[in-house]
Amino acid sequence: MKRECSRRQVLSGVAQAAVLCGMGGSSSSVQAASGTPKAGLKIGVSTLGFGGFSNAALAKELSGAGVGVIQLFLSQTDSKFWKYNGRSDLSSLTPARCREIAAVYRDAGIDIHSIGVYTNLIHPDEGEIKANLAYFESMMEIGGHMGVRTFINEAGHYHDSEAPAPRIELAFQDEVWPRMVTTGRKMAAMADKHDAKILLEPFYRGFLTSAKRVRLFVEEVNSPRVRVLLDPANLIELNDLDEMFQQLAPLVDCLHAKDRKLHIERGVAAGKGDLDYQRFVTLAARQTPEAPMILEYVGADDYLAARAHLRQAMQKAGVTEIV
């Protein structure tokens, strides 16, 4: 208990300091006021929206556009293994094949920052959770063959279509929090075994529903192996941008750059929703400058426009792009 409280106090102190920085109480705010550029940000792309490309074709496309970092989803025509909220058969992903896929991107000058897993962690059946954790560990092994040590996941979703709707949604039932903490600690142990890191992504309609809830969950799991991917578009229904960074900045290792219209569930490409991108990049540059911004919900037809929107916001905010 003492160790956990100490960790919470440290994180809270860092977060408060970050907020003071954003409010003008530090040298970085003075630099911003004087016109000096803030810290830079790296822009990357999620491969999920490029399902019609082979890995080689996608590497050529992205490299030609000057993209230097990706978040890899095994969703290309010659590596169709990704399955949202579930599992897929990974038996044909041999170590040699994993190395081949990674080499395609690295030979094109593209770094693989992380791998998207997104299996279900909240399923109420213990057998399913056990199978999903085994699947997650298999993805860590695949990442190890690729030289990738960071893995992304949401909490997952579950609904029994044959049962009456519960009075309280599964994600918020009393017994689910301690069960999810246990699952998070099991994942942390696996990550420690594989020298890996897990980034949890919040979403306002799931278990990790708000910035504060995410912080409290990660603090209770209490492992440096479990951190956060912040996707502000997933939280704007409940938190404003300053709240998100106040709660989560010390825990964030990656950012998703997509968008969402308020009161609409479906996410959209950057620039097509209500997210204040200038404020977003300002806070990111000040408080999470090491975290790459990964364009998500984009494909071949719109990733350049989304990147242009992000770059324009950065330019207005005085934030440089790290290439």
C-alpha positions in Angstrom: 0.0 0.0 0.0 2.8 2.4 0.9 4.5 1.8 -2.4 1.3 2.4 -4.4 0.5 5.6 -2.5 4.0 6.9 -3.1 3.7 6.2 -6.8 0.3 8.0 -6.9 1.7 11.0 -5.1 4.7 11.2 -7.5 2.5 11.0 -10.6 0.1 13.6 -9.2 3.0 16.0 -8.5 4.3 15.6 -12.0 0.9 16.1 -13.5 0.3 19.3 -11.4 3.7 20.6 -12.5 2.8 19.9 -16.1 -0.4 21.9 -15.8 1.4 24.8 -14.2 3.7 24.7 -17.2 0.7 24.9 -19.6 -0.7 27.8 -17.6 2.3 30.0 -18.0 4.3 29.2 -14.8 7.5 27.9 -16.5 10.2 28.7 -18.9 8.5 26.8 -21.7 5.4 29.2 -21.5 7.7 32.2 -21.5 9.4 30.8 -24.7 5.9 30.3 -26.2 5.0 33.9 -25.4 8.2 35.2 -26.9 7.6 33.3 -30.1 10.4 30.7 -29.6 9.2 27.3 -31.0 8.1 24.7 -28.5 9.5 21.2 -28.4 8.9 19.2 -31.6 6.6 16.3 -32.2 7.0 13.2 -34.4 4.2 12.3 -36.8 3.4 8.7 -37.7 0.6 6.7 -39.4 -1.4 3.7 -38.3 -1.4 1.0 -40.9 -5.0 -0.2 -40.1 -6.7 1.9 -42.7 -4.5 0.5 -45.5 -6.0 -3.0 -45.7 -5.8 -3.0 -49.5 -2.0 -2.7 -49.5 0.6 -5.4 -49.1 3.3 -4.5 -46.6 5.8 -3.8 -49.4 3.3 -1.6 -51.2 2.5 0.3 -48.1 6.1 0.8 -47.1 6.7 2.3 -50.6 3.6 4.5 -50.3 4.5 5.8 -46.9 8.2 6.2 -47.5 7.4 8.2 -50.7 5.3 10.6 -48.6 8.1 11.0 -46.0 6.4 9.0 -43.3 9.1 7.8 -40.9 7.2 5.9 -38.2 4.2 3.6 -38.1 1.9 1.8 -35.7 1.7 -1.6 -37.2 -1.6 -3.5 -37.4 -1.3 -6.9 -39.0 -4.0 -6.0 -41.4 -2.3 -5.9 -44.8 -3.1 -8.2 -47.7 -0.1 -10.5 -47.0 -0.5 -10.3 -43.1 -4.2 -10.4 -42.4 -4.1 -11.4 -38.7 -5.6 -8.4 -36.9 -9.1 -9.0 -35.3 -10.6 -6.3 -33.1 -11.8 -7.4 -29.7 -10.9 -11.0 -30.2 -8.2 -13.4 -31.5 -6.9 -14.7 -34.8 -4.8 -17.7 -35.8 -1.2 -16.6 -35.6 0.3 -20.0 -36.4 1.7 -19.0 -39.8 3.5 -16.0 -38.4 6.9 -17.7 -38.0 9.9 -15.9 -36.7 11.3 -15.7 -40.2 8.0 -14.2 -41.5 8.0 -11.6 -38.7 11.5 -10.5 -39.5 10.6 -10.2 -43.2 7.6 -7.9 -42.5 9.7 -5.7 -40.2 12.5 -5.5 -42.7 10.2 -4.3 -45.4 9.4 -1.2 -43.4 12.9 -0.6 -42.0 14.5 -1.0 -45.4 12.2 1.8 -46.5 13.4 4.0 -43.6 10.3 3.5 -41.5 10.4 2.7 -37.8 7.8 0.5 -36.2 6.9 2.2 -33.0 4.3 -0.3 -31.7 1.9 -3.1 -32.7 -1.9 -2.8 -32.3 -3.3 -5.9 -30.5 -6.8 -4.8 -29.2 -8.0 -8.1 -27.8 -10.8 -8.4 -25.2 -9.7 -7.9 -21.6 -13.2 -7.4 -20.0 -14.9 -10.6 -21.1 -16.7 -12.1 -18.1 -15.7 -15.7 -18.9 -12.4 -16.7 -17.2 -11.6 -19.1 -20.0 -11.9 -16.3 -22.6 -9.7 -14.0 -20.6 -7.1 -16.7 -20.2 -7.1 -17.3 -24.0 -7.0 -13.6 -24.8 -4.0 -13.1 -22.5 -2.2 -16.1 -24.2 -3.0 -14.4 -27.5 -1.5 -11.1 -26.2 1.6 -12.9 -25.1 1.9 -14.5 -28.6 1.7 -10.9 -30.0 4.6 -10.0 -27.7 6.6 -12.9 -29.1 5.8 -11.8 -32.6 6.9 -8.2 -31.7 10.1 -9.6 -30.3 10.9 -11.2 -33.6 10.2 -7.8 -35.3 12.2 -5.8 -32.8 9.1 -4.1 -31.4 8.5 -3.9 -27.7 5.4 -1.7 -27.4 1.8 -3.0 -27.7 -1.5 -1.2 -27.8 -4.8 -2.4 -26.4 -8.2 -1.1 -25.3 -10.1 -2.6 -22.4 -12.4 -4.4 -24.8 -16.2 -4.7 -25.1 -18.6 -7.4 -24.2 -22.4 -7.7 -24.6 -24.5 -10.8 -24.3 -27.1 -10.4 -27.0 -29.3 -13.2 -25.6 -29.5 -11.8 -22.1 -31.6 -8.8 -21.0 -29.8 -5.5 -20.7 -28.2 -5.2 -17.2 -29.1 -2.4 -14.9 -25.5 -1.4 -14.8 -23.3 -1.9 -17.9 -20.6 -4.6 -17.4 -17.7 -2.1 -17.5 -19.0 -0.3 -14.4 -20.2 -3.2 -12.2 -18.5 -3.4 -8.8 -16.7 -6.7 -9.3 -15.3 -5.7 -12.7 -12.7 -3.2 -11.4 -10.7 -5.6 -9.2 -11.0 -8.3 -11.9 -9.5 -5.9 -14.5 -6.8 -4.8 -12.1 -5.8 -8.5 -11.8 -5.8 -8.8 -15.6 -3.7 -5.7 -15.9 -1.1 -7.1 -13.4 -1.0 -10.4 -15.3 -0.3 -8.4 -18.5 2.4 -6.4 -16.7 4.1 -9.7 -15.6 4.0 -10.9 -19.2 5.5 -7.6 -20.4 8.2 -7.9 -17.8 9.0 -11.4 -19.1 9.3 -10.1 -22.7 10.9 -6.7 -21.9 7.9 -5.1 -23.4 5.5 -2.2 -22.6 1.7 -2.1 -22.9 -0.1 1.1 -23.7 -3.8 1.2 -22.8 -6.1 3.4 -24.9 -9.2 4.9 -23.3 -12.6 5.2 -24.9 -15.6 7.0 -23.4 -18.0 4.2 -23.9 -15.9 1.5 -22.3 -14.2 0.5 -19.0 -11.4 3.1 -19.5 -14.1 5.8 -19.9 -12.3 9.0 -18.7 -8.9 10.4 -18.2 -9.2 10.1 -14.4 -10.4 6.5 -14.5 -7.5 5.6 -16.7 -5.0 7.2 -14.4 -6.5 5.5 -11.3 -6.5 2.1 -13.1 -2.9 2.4 -14.2 -1.8 3.6 -10.8 -3.5 0.6 -9.2 -1.9 -1.9 -11.6 1.3 -0.2 -10.5 3.8 -1.3 -13.1 6.2 0.7 -15.3 5.3 -1.8 -18.0 1.7 -0.5 -18.2 1.2 3.0 -19.6 -1.1 5.0 -21.8 -1.9 5.8 -25.4 -3.9 9.0 -25.3 -6.5 9.5 -28.0 -8.2 12.8 -27.2 -11.0 12.1 -29.8 -12.0 9.2 -27.6 -12.5 11.4 -24.5 -13.8 14.8 -25.7 -17.3 13.8 -24.8 -16.2 13.7 -21.1 -13.0 15.6 -20.7 -11.5 18.7 -22.3 -7.9 18.6 -23.5 -6.4 20.3 -20.5 -8.1 17.7 -18.2 -6.8 14.9 -20.2 -3.2 16.0 -20.0 -3.5 17.0 -16.4 -4.6 13.5 -15.5 -2.4 11.5 -17.9 0.6 13.4 -19.1 3.2 11.5 -16.9 1.8 8.2 -18.2 1.5 8.9 -22.0 4.0 7.2 -24.4 2.0 7.6 -27.6 -0.9 9.8 -29.0 -3.5 9.0 -31.6 -4.2 11.9 -33.9 -7.8 11.4 -35.2 -11.0 13.4 -34.6 -14.6 13.1 -33.6 -17.7 15.2 -33.8 -19.2 15.9 -30.4 -22.2 13.6 -29.5 -21.3 11.3 -32.4 -19.8 7.9 -31.7 -17.8 7.3 -34.9 -14.3 8.7 -35.1 -13.1 10.5 -38.2 -9.8 11.7 -39.7 -8.0 14.6 -38.2 -9.6 17.9 -39.2 -13.1 16.4 -39.7 -14.4 16.7 -36.1 -14.5 19.1 -33.2 -11.1 18.5 -31.5 -9.1 21.6 -31.0 -5.9 20.5 -32.8 -3.9 23.7 -32.0 -4.5 23.2 -28.3 -3.9 19.5 -28.6 -0.4 19.9 -30.2 0.5 22.7 -27.8 -0.2 20.5 -24.8 1.5 17.5 -26.4 4.6 19.5 -27.2 4.9 20.8 -23.7 3.9 17.8 -21.7 4.5 14.6 -23.8 7.1 15.6 -26.4 8.6 12.1 -26.6 5.3 10.5 -27.6 4.8 10.2 -31.4 1.5 11.4 -32.9 0.1 8.5 -34.9 -2.5 9.5 -37.5 -5.4 7.1 -37.1 -8.7 6.5 -39.0 -6.9 7.3 -42.2 -6.2 5.5 -45.4 -4.6 6.1 -48.8 -7.3 8.7 -49.8 -7.0 11.0 -46.7 -3.8 10.5 -44.7 -2.1 13.3 -46.5 -4.9 15.7 -45.8 -5.0 14.6 -42.2 -1.3 15.1 -41.9 -1.6 18.6 -43.5 -4.2 19.5 -40.9 -1.9 18.3 -38.1 1.1 20.2 -39.5 -1.0 23.4 -39.9 -2.0 23.2 -36.2 1.6 22.6 -35.2 2.7 25.6 -37.3 0.1 27.9 -35.7 1.2 26.6 -32.2 4.9 27.1 -33.0 5.6 23.4 -32.7 8.2 21.9 -34.9 8.0 18.5 -36.6 10.7 15.9 -35.8 11.6 14.0 -38.9 
